[in-house]
Amino acid sequence: MSDLTRRGFASKAFAGIAAFGLVSRLIPPTEAQLVWTTAKWNLASFEGLLREKARVKQLFDITQIDNGASLAKVKNSLNGLHYGFGVPMDQIKLICGMHGPANLLNYDDYIWDKYKIGAWLEINDPGSGQPAVRNPYYFSELTSDAAHITAATDPNAEGSPLQDARMQGLKRRGVRFLSCHTALEEQVRQLIKHYDLSEDPETIVRDMLAHTVRDVLVVASMESAIALLQCEGRYSYVMA
């Protein structure tokens, strides 16, 4: 990721498209939801993660996209724990806590296209070389059949599903992904400010939440979630 992109997220300067400002001028402002209370989100699912029982429970604190390097670390941990240390897969529970720039990986191609995420992050589509208008780190390149893992699957084969570091591939192996509501609220407000859009922030927030990729759990605050996962859930912590 370029220095420009890092500075942009560090200062919370998020971008979208100016043309989108034409859409919601007729939509009245809605109540700000900067801080979610317990009734606003799926707290029960999060508490289920705290109660998970396993020999190894590992939390990856992911803020940077960094060309997928953090997701590769998650894949490497799965392989190392199972093949290198002999921990059964059903005794491994891994969570990716996504915030900062990485938070935007939790949203689907509609969001990447509509808000020009690739252009802002300077992430190009590997096929066209143009700014990505789809989330390039979500979809696995493997079909469902090819992604099936058996005892005979070779972890050393480069095309193996055991070397798949896309979010979809990691989810197939049981990795859970969390998205930060607080980060999203801040990102949307900076998007509006950067492009001088007329949209109410909550209109855009609702649009993005409606396009969260499948099975991602949006938590009220990632910083708080990380504390609870460590203190109550006994997840080991990795800054990915």
RASULUR-V709114 format. One record per pair of residues at least 24 apart in sequence whose C-alpha atoms are under 6 Angstrom apart, sorted by the first residue. I is the first residue (numbers start at 1). GAP is how many residues later the second one is. Records with the same first field share a line. If there is no record, write none. Layout:
I: GAP / GAP
This chain:
1: 65
5: 116
13: 177
14: 173 / 176 / 177
15: 105 / 176
16: 99 / 100 / 175
17: 98
18: 177
21: 176 / 177
24: 175
29: 171
36: 184
50: 183
54: 37 / 38
55: 36
56: 36
57: 36 / 37 / 178
58: 36 / 177 / 178
59: 35 / 36 / 176 / 177 / 178
60: 36 / 37 / 178 / 179 / 180
61: 36 / 178 / 179
62: 35 / 36 / 178
63: 35 / 36 / 37 / 38 / 39
64: 37 / 38
65: 37
70: 170
71: 94
72: 93
75: 90
94: 81
95: 80 / 81 / 82
96: 81
97: 81
98: 80 / 81
99: 81
103: 76
106: 106 / 107
107: 104 / 105 / 106
108: 103 / 105
109: 25 / 26
137: 29
138: 28 / 29 / 30
139: 29
140: 26 / 28 / 29
177: 39
178: 38 / 39 / 40
179: 39
180: 38 / 39 / 41 / 42
181: 38 / 39 / 40
182: 39
